[in-house]
Amino acid sequence: MRSYSYRRRHSRIAALLARASVVLLLGAYCAGCSSNKKTVEVVEANAYPANYKDQIANFLMTVLSDNADFHNAMVSTPVLKPVGQNQHYVACVLLNGHNQHKEKAVVYFAGNINQFVDATPDECGGADYQPFPELAKVAPR
């Protein structure tokens, strides 16, 4: 038979191992609950660009170099159109500088300008253009 001291020492070791296991398990559990998890933000790809005229005017200020393009410009309201394999809001801009008509498509993603490209007939054919005085207001002087 084993002595009393042997069993006592053995039970202390078992208790220490049990406590260590509990501490490790709680640590692992709490690590899974930590605030380091990154949340995934869901973006509405086809959010309507509410202030599209201001967005386009501010954007064109950075890309146009000919002052004539700022005057007598026309813009259409954004309409959902197929772009590649997806639908996106597309606004069309007609620039009339130096008797040259340049038709551009402004493609939106999540309510913000994503692309500014030469317009195709599919994108801007039959666009309902309206005067774009907001662009003339931001023209360089």
Summary of the structure (lengths in Angstrom):
residues: 141
radius of gyration: 32.3
end to end distance: 104.1
largest distance: 110.3
contacts: 335
relative contact order: 0.16
helix: 40%
strand: 26%
